[in-house]
């Protein structure tokens, strides 16, 4: 599982919202074998007037799949 827990604050004390775009559109994603590769997730925080963002690179490595019987 890939999970982001960003820590952000607004200097004026306004409440902020966090959004995710790119490979992930929420803060958590359970990977599968076919997800192996490199991805970019953009995390954006906003107080409704101003916003800041950060690009995060995620690398998903191959996982070991269970053996399969062939008839």
N, CA, C, O and CB atoms as a CASP TS submission, in Angstrom:
PFRMAT TS
TARGET T0000
AUTHOR 0000-0000-0000
METHOD Language model
MODEL 1
PARENT N/A
ATOM      1  N   UNK     1       0.847  -1.181   0.000  1.00  0.00           N
ATOM      2  CA  UNK     1       0.000   0.000   0.000  1.00  0.00           C
ATOM      3  C   UNK     1       0.889   1.239   0.000  1.00  0.00           C
ATOM      4  O   UNK     1       1.894   1.300   0.708  1.00  0.00           O
ATOM      5  CB  UNK     1      -0.962   0.001   1.223  1.00  0.00           C
ATOM      6  N   UNK     2       0.506   2.210  -0.795  1.00  0.00           N
ATOM      7  CA  UNK     2       1.151   3.523  -0.797  1.00  0.00           C
ATOM      8  C   UNK     2       0.209   4.459  -0.062  1.00  0.00           C
ATOM      9  O   UNK     2      -0.972   4.547  -0.399  1.00  0.00           O
ATOM     10  CB  UNK     2       1.465   4.038  -2.268  1.00  0.00           C
ATOM     11  N   UNK     3       0.730   5.165   0.949  1.00  0.00           N
ATOM     12  CA  UNK     3      -0.109   6.076   1.733  1.00  0.00           C
ATOM     13  C   UNK     3       0.666   7.358   2.008  1.00  0.00           C
ATOM     14  O   UNK     3       1.826   7.324   2.419  1.00  0.00           O
ATOM     15  CB  UNK     3      -0.565   5.412   3.069  1.00  0.00           C
ATOM     16  N   UNK     4       0.005   8.488   1.773  1.00  0.00           N
ATOM     17  CA  UNK     4       0.595   9.798   2.066  1.00  0.00           C
ATOM     18  C   UNK     4      -0.114  10.418   3.258  1.00  0.00           C
ATOM     19  O   UNK     4      -1.339  10.365   3.369  1.00  0.00           O
ATOM     20  CB  UNK     4       0.509  10.738   0.834  1.00  0.00           C
ATOM     21  N   UNK     5       0.672  11.003   4.142  1.00  0.00           N
ATOM     22  CA  UNK     5       0.141  11.764   5.273  1.00  0.00           C
ATOM     23  C   UNK     5       0.895  13.090   5.315  1.00  0.00           C
ATOM     24  O   UNK     5       1.779  13.277   6.151  1.00  0.00           O
ATOM     25  CB  UNK     5       0.286  10.969   6.638  1.00  0.00           C
ATOM     26  N   UNK     6       0.548  14.014   4.410  1.00  0.00           N
ATOM     27  CA  UNK     6       1.289  15.275   4.360  1.00  0.00           C
ATOM     28  C   UNK     6       1.007  16.139   5.586  1.00  0.00           C
ATOM     29  O   UNK     6      -0.089  16.124   6.145  1.00  0.00           O
ATOM     30  CB  UNK     6       0.936  16.044   3.088  1.00  0.00           C
ATOM     31  N   UNK     7       2.019  16.882   5.978  1.00  0.00           N
ATOM     32  CA  UNK     7       1.887  17.829   7.084  1.00  0.00           C
ATOM     33  C   UNK     7       2.011  19.217   6.485  1.00  0.00           C
ATOM     34  O   UNK     7       3.055  19.577   5.941  1.00  0.00           O
ATOM     35  CB  UNK     7       2.969  17.582   8.212  1.00  0.00           C
ATOM     36  N   UNK     8       0.939  19.997   6.588  1.00  0.00           N
ATOM     37  CA  UNK     8       0.916  21.344   6.020  1.00  0.00           C
ATOM     38  C   UNK     8       0.127  22.255   6.951  1.00  0.00           C
ATOM     39  O   UNK     8      -0.716  21.796   7.721  1.00  0.00           O
ATOM     40  CB  UNK     8       0.298  21.343   4.588  1.00  0.00           C
ATOM     41  N   UNK     9       0.407  23.528   6.871  1.00  0.00           N
ATOM     42  CA  UNK     9      -0.340  24.493   7.677  1.00  0.00           C
ATOM     43  C   UNK     9      -0.456  25.798   6.905  1.00  0.00           C
ATOM     44  O   UNK     9       0.304  26.047   5.968  1.00  0.00           O
ATOM     45  CB  UNK     9       0.346  24.727   9.054  1.00  0.00           C
ATOM     46  N   UNK    10      -1.400  26.617   7.299  1.00  0.00           N
ATOM     47  CA  UNK    10      -1.582  27.936   6.713  1.00  0.00           C
ATOM     48  C   UNK    10      -1.043  28.969   7.703  1.00  0.00           C
ATOM     49  O   UNK    10      -1.458  28.975   8.862  1.00  0.00           O
ATOM     50  CB  UNK    10      -3.091  28.206   6.368  1.00  0.00           C
ATOM     51  N   UNK    11      -0.121  29.850   7.269  1.00  0.00           N
ATOM     52  CA  UNK    11       0.464  30.824   8.198  1.00  0.00           C
ATOM     53  C   UNK    11      -0.567  31.735   8.867  1.00  0.00           C
ATOM     54  O   UNK    11      -0.337  32.223   9.973  1.00  0.00           O
ATOM     55  CB  UNK    11       1.466  31.672   7.467  1.00  0.00           C
ATOM     56  N   UNK    12      -1.705  31.964   8.200  1.00  0.00           N
ATOM     57  CA  UNK    12      -2.751  32.819   8.792  1.00  0.00           C
ATOM     58  C   UNK    12      -3.728  32.016   9.641  1.00  0.00           C
ATOM     59  O   UNK    12      -4.634  32.586  10.250  1.00  0.00           O
ATOM     60  CB  UNK    12      -3.517  33.558   7.693  1.00  0.00           C
ATOM     61  N   UNK    13      -3.554  30.716   9.684  1.00  0.00           N
ATOM     62  CA  UNK    13      -4.422  29.875  10.496  1.00  0.00           C
ATOM     63  C   UNK    13      -5.699  29.432   9.801  1.00  0.00           C
ATOM     64  O   UNK    13      -6.575  28.848  10.438  1.00  0.00           O
ATOM     65  CB  UNK    13      -4.774  30.593  11.733  1.00  0.00           C
ATOM     66  N   UNK    14      -5.821  29.703   8.485  1.00  0.00           N
ATOM     67  CA  UNK    14      -7.007  29.264   7.751  1.00  0.00           C
ATOM     68  C   UNK    14      -6.995  27.741   7.622  1.00  0.00           C
ATOM     69  O   UNK    14      -5.933  27.117   7.610  1.00  0.00           O
ATOM     70  CB  UNK    14      -7.068  29.931   6.348  1.00  0.00           C
ATOM     71  N   UNK    15      -8.182  27.154   7.528  1.00  0.00           N
ATOM     72  CA  UNK    15      -8.232  25.712   7.300  1.00  0.00           C
ATOM     73  C   UNK    15      -7.779  25.428   5.864  1.00  0.00           C
ATOM     74  O   UNK    15      -7.955  26.251   4.965  1.00  0.00           O
ATOM     75  CB  UNK    15      -9.675  25.148   7.559  1.00  0.00           C
ATOM     76  N   UNK    16      -7.198  24.253   5.676  1.00  0.00           N
ATOM     77  CA  UNK    16      -6.684  23.906   4.359  1.00  0.00           C
ATOM     78  C   UNK    16      -7.285  22.584   3.891  1.00  0.00           C
ATOM     79  O   UNK    16      -7.713  21.754   4.693  1.00  0.00           O
ATOM     80  CB  UNK    16      -5.148  23.823   4.383  1.00  0.00           C
ATOM     81  N   UNK    17      -7.304  22.415   2.585  1.00  0.00           N
ATOM     82  CA  UNK    17      -7.727  21.156   1.989  1.00  0.00           C
ATOM     83  C   UNK    17      -6.539  20.567   1.234  1.00  0.00           C
ATOM     84  O   UNK    17      -5.677  21.290   0.734  1.00  0.00           O
ATOM     85  CB  UNK    17      -8.960  21.357   1.042  1.00  0.00           C
ATOM     86  N   UNK    18      -6.515  19.261   1.167  1.00  0.00           N
ATOM     87  CA  UNK    18      -5.441  18.551   0.479  1.00  0.00           C
ATOM     88  C   UNK    18      -6.049  17.746  -0.651  1.00  0.00           C
ATOM     89  O   UNK    18      -7.033  17.032  -0.453  1.00  0.00           O
ATOM     90  CB  UNK    18      -4.646  17.632   1.455  1.00  0.00           C
ATOM     91  N   UNK    19      -5.459  17.859  -1.854  1.00  0.00           N
ATOM     92  CA  UNK    19      -5.912  17.074  -2.997  1.00  0.00           C
ATOM     93  C   UNK    19      -4.720  16.350  -3.616  1.00  0.00           C
ATOM     94  O   UNK    19      -3.570  16.757  -3.450  1.00  0.00           O
ATOM     95  CB  UNK    19      -6.613  17.977  -4.049  1.00  0.00           C
ATOM     96  N   UNK    20      -5.019  15.277  -4.326  1.00  0.00           N
ATOM     97  CA  UNK    20      -3.996  14.438  -4.950  1.00  0.00           C
ATOM     98  C   UNK    20      -4.333  14.306  -6.424  1.00  0.00           C
ATOM     99  O   UNK    20      -5.500  14.162  -6.788  1.00  0.00           O
ATOM    100  CB  UNK    20      -3.904  13.032  -4.264  1.00  0.00           C
ATOM    101  N   UNK    21      -3.318  14.356  -7.271  1.00  0.00           N
ATOM    102  CA  UNK    21      -3.541  14.176  -8.707  1.00  0.00           C
ATOM    103  C   UNK    21      -2.357  13.439  -9.307  1.00  0.00           C
ATOM    104  O   UNK    21      -1.298  13.306  -8.693  1.00  0.00           O
ATOM    105  CB  UNK    21      -3.754  15.541  -9.418  1.00  0.00           C
ATOM    106  N   UNK    22      -2.571  12.967 -10.523  1.00  0.00           N
ATOM    107  CA  UNK    22      -1.552  12.154 -11.173  1.00  0.00           C
ATOM    108  C   UNK    22      -1.911  10.697 -10.999  1.00  0.00           C
ATOM    109  O   UNK    22      -3.055  10.304 -11.223  1.00  0.00           O
ATOM    110  CB  UNK    22      -0.146  12.448 -10.601  1.00  0.00           C
ATOM    111  N   UNK    23      -0.944   9.897 -10.603  1.00  0.00           N
ATOM    112  CA  UNK    23      -1.154   8.457 -10.470  1.00  0.00           C
ATOM    113  C   UNK    23      -2.162   8.121  -9.377  1.00  0.00           C
ATOM    114  O   UNK    23      -2.892   7.137  -9.500  1.00  0.00           O
ATOM    115  CB  UNK    23       0.163   7.766 -10.180  1.00  0.00           C
ATOM    116  N   UNK    24      -2.217   8.911  -8.319  1.00  0.00           N
ATOM    117  CA  UNK    24      -3.160   8.689  -7.225  1.00  0.00           C
ATOM    118  C   UNK    24      -4.070   9.895  -7.093  1.00  0.00           C
ATOM    119  O   UNK    24      -3.625  11.031  -7.261  1.00  0.00           O
ATOM    120  CB  UNK    24      -2.417   8.418  -5.893  1.00  0.00           C
ATOM    121  N   UNK    25      -5.337   9.661  -6.794  1.00  0.00           N
ATOM    122  CA  UNK    25      -6.273  10.773  -6.590  1.00  0.00           C
ATOM    123  C   UNK    25      -6.820  10.805  -5.163  1.00  0.00           C
ATOM    124  O   UNK    25      -7.687  11.619  -4.847  1.00  0.00           O
ATOM    125  CB  UNK    25      -7.429  10.674  -7.582  1.00  0.00           C
ATOM    126  N   UNK    26      -6.311   9.918  -4.304  1.00  0.00           N
ATOM    127  CA  UNK    26      -6.618   9.917  -2.879  1.00  0.00           C
ATOM    128  C   UNK    26      -5.300   9.712  -2.132  1.00  0.00           C
ATOM    129  O   UNK    26      -4.258   9.520  -2.757  1.00  0.00           O
ATOM    130  CB  UNK    26      -7.675   8.799  -2.510  1.00  0.00           C
ATOM    131  N   UNK    27      -5.341   9.752  -0.808  1.00  0.00           N
ATOM    132  CA  UNK    27      -4.088   9.653  -0.047  1.00  0.00           C
ATOM    133  C   UNK    27      -3.570   8.226   0.091  1.00  0.00           C
ATOM    134  O   UNK    27      -2.463   8.032   0.594  1.00  0.00           O
ATOM    135  CB  UNK    27      -4.282  10.240   1.321  1.00  0.00           C
ATOM    136  N   UNK    28      -4.347   7.205  -0.346  1.00  0.00           N
ATOM    137  CA  UNK    28      -3.891   5.819  -0.201  1.00  0.00           C
ATOM    138  C   UNK    28      -4.260   5.010  -1.445  1.00  0.00           C
ATOM    139  O   UNK    28      -5.282   5.251  -2.088  1.00  0.00           O
ATOM    140  CB  UNK    28      -4.505   5.169   1.067  1.00  0.00           C
ATOM    141  N   UNK    29      -3.402   4.050  -1.761  1.00  0.00           N
ATOM    142  CA  UNK    29      -3.631   3.183  -2.917  1.00  0.00           C
ATOM    143  C   UNK    29      -2.976   1.837  -2.651  1.00  0.00           C
ATOM    144  O   UNK    29      -1.815   1.777  -2.247  1.00  0.00           O
ATOM    145  CB  UNK    29      -3.074   3.823  -4.229  1.00  0.00           C
ATOM    146  N   UNK    30      -3.719   0.758  -2.877  1.00  0.00           N
ATOM    147  CA  UNK    30      -3.179  -0.584  -2.734  1.00  0.00           C
ATOM    148  C   UNK    30      -2.671  -1.038  -4.094  1.00  0.00           C
ATOM    149  O   UNK    30      -3.440  -1.140  -5.050  1.00  0.00           O
ATOM    150  CB  UNK    30      -4.247  -1.570  -2.172  1.00  0.00           C
ATOM    151  N   UNK    31      -1.390  -1.306  -4.176  1.00  0.00           N
ATOM    152  CA  UNK    31      -0.787  -1.682  -5.452  1.00  0.00           C
ATOM    153  C   UNK    31      -1.072  -3.131  -5.803  1.00  0.00           C
ATOM    154  O   UNK    31      -1.382  -3.953  -4.940  1.00  0.00           O
ATOM    155  CB  UNK    31       0.710  -1.448  -5.416  1.00  0.00           C
ATOM    156  N   UNK    32      -0.958  -3.423  -7.095  1.00  0.00           N
ATOM    157  CA  UNK    32      -1.061  -4.785  -7.596  1.00  0.00           C
ATOM    158  C   UNK    32       0.197  -5.079  -8.399  1.00  0.00           C
ATOM    159  O   UNK    32       1.024  -4.192  -8.610  1.00  0.00           O
ATOM    160  CB  UNK    32      -2.352  -4.985  -8.463  1.00  0.00           C
ATOM    161  N   UNK    33       0.342  -6.305  -8.841  1.00  0.00           N
ATOM    162  CA  UNK    33       1.531  -6.685  -9.603  1.00  0.00           C
ATOM    163  C   UNK    33       1.672  -5.846 -10.868  1.00  0.00           C
ATOM    164  O   UNK    33       2.790  -5.512 -11.260  1.00  0.00           O
ATOM    165  CB  UNK    33       1.477  -8.168  -9.965  1.00  0.00           C
ATOM    166  N   UNK    34       0.572  -5.503 -11.506  1.00  0.00           N
ATOM    167  CA  UNK    34       0.636  -4.740 -12.755  1.00  0.00           C
ATOM    168  C   UNK    34       0.987  -3.277 -12.550  1.00  0.00           C
ATOM    169  O   UNK    34       1.163  -2.551 -13.528  1.00  0.00           O
ATOM    170  CB  UNK    34      -0.673  -4.834 -13.475  1.00  0.00           C
ATOM    171  N   UNK    35       1.095  -2.822 -11.305  1.00  0.00           N
ATOM    172  CA  UNK    35       1.449  -1.427 -11.023  1.00  0.00           C
ATOM    173  C   UNK    35       2.949  -1.172 -11.022  1.00  0.00           C
ATOM    174  O   UNK    35       3.363  -0.026 -10.848  1.00  0.00           O
ATOM    175  CB  UNK    35       0.879  -1.018  -9.696  1.00  0.00           C
ATOM    176  N   UNK    36       3.772  -2.185 -11.207  1.00  0.00           N
ATOM    177  CA  UNK    36       5.222  -1.981 -11.154  1.00  0.00           C
ATOM    178  C   UNK    36       5.632  -0.866 -12.116  1.00  0.00           C
ATOM    179  O   UNK    36       5.221  -0.852 -13.276  1.00  0.00           O
ATOM    180  CB  UNK    36       5.972  -3.293 -11.498  1.00  0.00           C
ATOM    181  N   UNK    37       6.448   0.069 -11.620  1.00  0.00           N
ATOM    182  CA  UNK    37       6.913   1.184 -12.439  1.00  0.00           C
ATOM    183  C   UNK    37       7.144   2.414 -11.598  1.00  0.00           C
ATOM    184  O   UNK    37       7.076   2.367 -10.370  1.00  0.00           O
ATOM    185  CB  UNK    37       5.920   1.490 -13.544  1.00  0.00           C
ATOM    186  N   UNK    38       7.422   3.533 -12.278  1.00  0.00           N
ATOM    187  CA  UNK    38       7.644   4.809 -11.593  1.00  0.00           C
ATOM    188  C   UNK    38       6.516   5.768 -11.945  1.00  0.00           C
ATOM    189  O   UNK    38       6.082   5.845 -13.094  1.00  0.00           O
ATOM    190  CB  UNK    38       9.024   5.419 -11.977  1.00  0.00           C
ATOM    191  N   UNK    39       6.053   6.491 -10.947  1.00  0.00           N
ATOM    192  CA  UNK    39       4.905   7.382 -11.103  1.00  0.00           C
ATOM    193  C   UNK    39       5.156   8.705 -10.382  1.00  0.00           C
ATOM    194  O   UNK    39       6.015   8.801  -9.505  1.00  0.00           O
ATOM    195  CB  UNK    39       3.623   6.713 -10.566  1.00  0.00           C
ATOM    196  N   UNK    40       4.387   9.718 -10.772  1.00  0.00           N
ATOM    197  CA  UNK    40       4.417  11.013 -10.096  1.00  0.00           C
ATOM    198  C   UNK    40       3.034  11.277  -9.514  1.00  0.00           C
ATOM    199  O   UNK    40       2.019  11.130 -10.195  1.00  0.00           O
ATOM    200  CB  UNK    40       4.846  12.160 -11.075  1.00  0.00           C
ATOM    201  N   UNK    41       3.013  11.665  -8.255  1.00  0.00           N
ATOM    202  CA  UNK    41       1.790  12.092  -7.587  1.00  0.00           C
ATOM    203  C   UNK    41       1.995  13.548  -7.190  1.00  0.00           C
ATOM    204  O   UNK    41       3.028  13.897  -6.618  1.00  0.00           O
ATOM    205  CB  UNK    41       1.451  11.185  -6.334  1.00  0.00           C
ATOM    206  N   UNK    42       1.023  14.393  -7.487  1.00  0.00           N
ATOM    207  CA  UNK    42       1.087  15.796  -7.078  1.00  0.00           C
ATOM    208  C   UNK    42       0.153  15.992  -5.897  1.00  0.00           C
ATOM    209  O   UNK    42      -1.043  15.711  -5.978  1.00  0.00           O
ATOM    210  CB  UNK    42       0.710  16.754  -8.255  1.00  0.00           C
ATOM    211  N   UNK    43       0.718  16.481  -4.794  1.00  0.00           N
ATOM    212  CA  UNK    43      -0.060  16.774  -3.587  1.00  0.00           C
ATOM    213  C   UNK    43      -0.199  18.286  -3.507  1.00  0.00           C
ATOM    214  O   UNK    43       0.795  19.012  -3.507  1.00  0.00           O
ATOM    215  CB  UNK    43       0.624  16.184  -2.283  1.00  0.00           C
ATOM    216  N   UNK    44      -1.448  18.756  -3.438  1.00  0.00           N
ATOM    217  CA  UNK    44      -1.722  20.189  -3.403  1.00  0.00           C
ATOM    218  C   UNK    44      -2.471  20.524  -2.127  1.00  0.00           C
ATOM    219  O   UNK    44      -3.426  19.839  -1.761  1.00  0.00           O
ATOM    220  CB  UNK    44      -2.532  20.634  -4.645  1.00  0.00           C
ATOM    221  N   UNK    45      -2.035  21.581  -1.448  1.00  0.00           N
ATOM    222  CA  UNK    45      -2.757  22.093  -0.283  1.00  0.00           C
ATOM    223  C   UNK    45      -3.229  23.499  -0.609  1.00  0.00           C
ATOM    224  O   UNK    45      -2.517  24.272  -1.251  1.00  0.00           O
ATOM    225  CB  UNK    45      -1.860  22.080   1.006  1.00  0.00           C
ATOM    226  N   UNK    46      -4.448  23.828  -0.157  1.00  0.00           N
ATOM    227  CA  UNK    46      -5.036  25.120  -0.487  1.00  0.00           C
ATOM    228  C   UNK    46      -5.846  25.635   0.687  1.00  0.00           C
ATOM    229  O   UNK    46      -6.479  24.869   1.413  1.00  0.00           O
ATOM    230  CB  UNK    46      -5.917  25.018  -1.743  1.00  0.00           C
ATOM    231  N   UNK    47      -5.811  26.965   0.860  1.00  0.00           N
ATOM    232  CA  UNK    47      -6.666  27.603   1.862  1.00  0.00           C
ATOM    233  C   UNK    47      -7.875  28.258   1.203  1.00  0.00           C
ATOM    234  O   UNK    47      -8.604  29.015   1.845  1.00  0.00           O
ATOM    235  CB  UNK    47      -5.871  28.643   2.664  1.00  0.00           C
ATOM    236  N   UNK    48      -8.085  27.966  -0.077  1.00  0.00           N
ATOM    237  CA  UNK    48      -9.201  28.549  -0.815  1.00  0.00           C
ATOM    238  C   UNK    48      -8.806  29.783  -1.605  1.00  0.00           C
ATOM    239  O   UNK    48      -9.516  30.184  -2.526  1.00  0.00           O
ATOM    240  CB  UNK    48     -10.310  28.897   0.129  1.00  0.00           C
ATOM    241  N   UNK    49      -7.674  30.391  -1.251  1.00  0.00           N
ATOM    242  CA  UNK    49      -7.177  31.559  -1.974  1.00  0.00           C
ATOM    243  C   UNK    49      -5.805  31.310  -2.582  1.00  0.00           C
ATOM    244  O   UNK    49      -5.547  31.706  -3.718  1.00  0.00           O
ATOM    245  CB  UNK    49      -7.118  32.759  -1.050  1.00  0.00           C
ATOM    246  N   UNK    50      -4.939  30.667  -1.843  1.00  0.00           N
ATOM    247  CA  UNK    50      -3.592  30.354  -2.293  1.00  0.00           C
ATOM    248  C   UNK    50      -3.389  28.848  -2.197  1.00  0.00           C
ATOM    249  O   UNK    50      -4.068  28.162  -1.433  1.00  0.00           O
ATOM    250  CB  UNK    50      -2.524  31.121  -1.456  1.00  0.00           C
ATOM    251  N   UNK    51      -2.441  28.346  -2.985  1.00  0.00           N
ATOM    252  CA  UNK    51      -2.148  26.923  -2.901  1.00  0.00           C
ATOM    253  C   UNK    51      -0.663  26.680  -3.084  1.00  0.00           C
ATOM    254  O   UNK    51       0.056  27.478  -3.685  1.00  0.00           O
ATOM    255  CB  UNK    51      -2.948  26.142  -3.943  1.00  0.00           C
ATOM    256  N   UNK    52      -0.229  25.553  -2.549  1.00  0.00           N
ATOM    257  CA  UNK    52       1.139  25.070  -2.716  1.00  0.00           C
ATOM    258  C   UNK    52       1.047  23.618  -3.139  1.00  0.00           C
ATOM    259  O   UNK    52       0.099  22.914  -2.789  1.00  0.00           O
ATOM    260  CB  UNK    52       1.989  25.236  -1.398  1.00  0.00           C
ATOM    261  N   UNK    53       2.042  23.177  -3.895  1.00  0.00           N
ATOM    262  CA  UNK    53       2.018  21.783  -4.332  1.00  0.00           C
ATOM    263  C   UNK    53       3.409  21.195  -4.282  1.00  0.00           C
ATOM    264  O   UNK    53       4.411  21.910  -4.264  1.00  0.00           O
ATOM    265  CB  UNK    53       1.444  21.663  -5.745  1.00  0.00           C
ATOM    266  N   UNK    54       3.449  19.878  -4.258  1.00  0.00           N
ATOM    267  CA  UNK    54       4.708  19.150  -4.286  1.00  0.00           C
ATOM    268  C   UNK    54       4.514  17.900  -5.123  1.00  0.00           C
ATOM    269  O   UNK    54       3.537  17.171  -4.954  1.00  0.00           O
ATOM    270  CB  UNK    54       5.191  18.795  -2.851  1.00  0.00           C
ATOM    271  N   UNK    55       5.460  17.658  -6.033  1.00  0.00           N
ATOM    272  CA  UNK    55       5.460  16.433  -6.828  1.00  0.00           C
ATOM    273  C   UNK    55       6.250  15.377  -6.051  1.00  0.00           C
ATOM    274  O   UNK    55       7.333  15.653  -5.535  1.00  0.00           O
ATOM    275  CB  UNK    55       6.078  16.676  -8.263  1.00  0.00           C
ATOM    276  N   UNK    56       5.698  14.177  -5.975  1.00  0.00           N
ATOM    277  CA  UNK    56       6.341  13.086  -5.266  1.00  0.00           C
ATOM    278  C   UNK    56       6.495  11.912  -6.240  1.00  0.00           C
ATOM    279  O   UNK    56       5.533  11.506  -6.891  1.00  0.00           O
ATOM    280  CB  UNK    56       5.519  12.672  -3.995  1.00  0.00           C
ATOM    281  N   UNK    57       7.712  11.376  -6.331  1.00  0.00           N
ATOM    282  CA  UNK    57       7.934  10.213  -7.181  1.00  0.00           C
ATOM    283  C   UNK    57       7.709   8.944  -6.377  1.00  0.00           C
ATOM    284  O   UNK    57       8.227   8.797  -5.270  1.00  0.00           O
ATOM    285  CB  UNK    57       9.355  10.232  -7.783  1.00  0.00           C
ATOM    286  N   UNK    58       6.934   8.033  -6.941  1.00  0.00           N
ATOM    287  CA  UNK    58       6.630   6.752  -6.305  1.00  0.00           C
ATOM    288  C   UNK    58       7.186   5.647  -7.196  1.00  0.00           C
ATOM    289  O   UNK    58       6.917   5.620  -8.397  1.00  0.00           O
ATOM    290  CB  UNK    58       5.081   6.574  -6.072  1.00  0.00           C
ATOM    291  N   UNK    59       7.953   4.744  -6.615  1.00  0.00           N
ATOM    292  CA  UNK    59       8.464   3.591  -7.350  1.00  0.00           C
ATOM    293  C   UNK    59       7.820   2.334  -6.777  1.00  0.00           C
ATOM    294  O   UNK    59       7.942   2.044  -5.586  1.00  0.00           O
ATOM    295  CB  UNK    59      10.025   3.510  -7.270  1.00  0.00           C
ATOM    296  N   UNK    60       7.139   1.601  -7.634  1.00  0.00           N
ATOM    297  CA  UNK    60       6.506   0.341  -7.236  1.00  0.00           C
ATOM    298  C   UNK    60       7.338  -0.778  -7.854  1.00  0.00           C
ATOM    299  O   UNK    60       7.504  -0.843  -9.072  1.00  0.00           O
ATOM    300  CB  UNK    60       4.983   0.266  -7.699  1.00  0.00           C
ATOM    301  N   UNK    61       7.856  -1.654  -7.003  1.00  0.00           N
ATOM    302  CA  UNK    61       8.675  -2.760  -7.487  1.00  0.00           C
ATOM    303  C   UNK    61       7.799  -3.995  -7.685  1.00  0.00           C
ATOM    304  O   UNK    61       6.715  -4.098  -7.111  1.00  0.00           O
ATOM    305  CB  UNK    61       9.836  -3.062  -6.501  1.00  0.00           C
ATOM    306  N   UNK    62       8.277  -4.919  -8.494  1.00  0.00           N
ATOM    307  CA  UNK    62       7.552  -6.170  -8.710  1.00  0.00           C
ATOM    308  C   UNK    62       7.379  -6.907  -7.387  1.00  0.00           C
ATOM    309  O   UNK    62       8.256  -6.872  -6.524  1.00  0.00           O
ATOM    310  CB  UNK    62       8.291  -7.064  -9.734  1.00  0.00           C
ATOM    311  N   UNK    63       6.264  -7.558  -7.244  1.00  0.00           N
ATOM    312  CA  UNK    63       6.035  -8.387  -6.062  1.00  0.00           C
ATOM    313  C   UNK    63       6.037  -9.846  -6.487  1.00  0.00           C
ATOM    314  O   UNK    63       5.836 -10.164  -7.659  1.00  0.00           O
ATOM    315  CB  UNK    63       4.695  -8.014  -5.356  1.00  0.00           C
ATOM    316  N   UNK    64       6.259 -10.702  -5.552  1.00  0.00           N
ATOM    317  CA  UNK    64       6.307 -12.131  -5.834  1.00  0.00           C
ATOM    318  C   UNK    64       4.889 -12.683  -5.871  1.00  0.00           C
ATOM    319  O   UNK    64       4.184 -12.675  -4.862  1.00  0.00           O
ATOM    320  CB  UNK    64       7.161 -12.879  -4.778  1.00  0.00           C
ATOM    321  N   UNK    65       4.477 -13.161  -7.041  1.00  0.00           N
ATOM    322  CA  UNK    65       3.136 -13.749  -7.165  1.00  0.00           C
ATOM    323  C   UNK    65       3.204 -15.230  -6.811  1.00  0.00           C
ATOM    324  O   UNK    65       4.242 -15.879  -6.940  1.00  0.00           O
ATOM    325  CB  UNK    65       2.566 -13.555  -8.608  1.00  0.00           C
ATOM    326  N   UNK    66       2.067 -15.736  -6.361  1.00  0.00           N
ATOM    327  CA  UNK    66       1.979 -17.160  -5.996  1.00  0.00           C
ATOM    328  C   UNK    66       2.084 -18.029  -7.242  1.00  0.00           C
ATOM    329  O   UNK    66       1.692 -17.597  -8.326  1.00  0.00           O
ATOM    330  CB  UNK    66       0.656 -17.458  -5.247  1.00  0.00           C
ATOM    331  N   UNK    67       2.608 -19.254  -7.105  1.00  0.00           N
ATOM    332  CA  UNK    67       2.645 -20.177  -8.237  1.00  0.00           C
ATOM    333  C   UNK    67       1.229 -20.519  -8.701  1.00  0.00           C
ATOM    334  O   UNK    67       0.269 -20.430  -7.936  1.00  0.00           O
ATOM    335  CB  UNK    67       3.407 -21.460  -7.859  1.00  0.00           C
ATOM    336  N   UNK    68       1.123 -20.912  -9.970  1.00  0.00           N
ATOM    337  CA  UNK    68      -0.172 -21.260 -10.545  1.00  0.00           C
ATOM    338  C   UNK    68      -0.077 -22.639 -11.170  1.00  0.00           C
ATOM    339  O   UNK    68       0.899 -22.950 -11.852  1.00  0.00           O
ATOM    340  CB  UNK    68      -0.622 -20.208 -11.592  1.00  0.00           C
ATOM    341  N   UNK    69      -1.101 -23.479 -10.939  1.00  0.00           N
ATOM    342  CA  UNK    69      -1.161 -24.793 -11.563  1.00  0.00           C
ATOM    343  C   UNK    69      -1.579 -24.657 -13.016  1.00  0.00           C
ATOM    344  O   UNK    69      -2.441 -23.840 -13.341  1.00  0.00           O
ATOM    345  CB  UNK    69      -2.132 -25.713 -10.807  1.00  0.00           C
ATOM    346  N   UNK    70      -0.982 -25.443 -13.886  1.00  0.00           N
ATOM    347  CA  UNK    70      -1.367 -25.489 -15.291  1.00  0.00           C
ATOM    348  C   UNK    70      -1.940 -26.868 -15.568  1.00  0.00           C
ATOM    349  O   UNK    70      -1.281 -27.872 -15.299  1.00  0.00           O
ATOM    350  CB  UNK    70      -0.155 -25.177 -16.234  1.00  0.00           C
ATOM    351  N   UNK    71      -3.139 -26.937 -16.094  1.00  0.00           N
ATOM    352  CA  UNK    71      -3.793 -28.228 -16.374  1.00  0.00           C
ATOM    353  C   UNK    71      -3.309 -28.792 -17.674  1.00  0.00           C
ATOM    354  O   UNK    71      -3.744 -29.870 -18.079  1.00  0.00           O
ATOM    355  CB  UNK    71      -5.312 -28.081 -16.409  1.00  0.00           C
TER
END
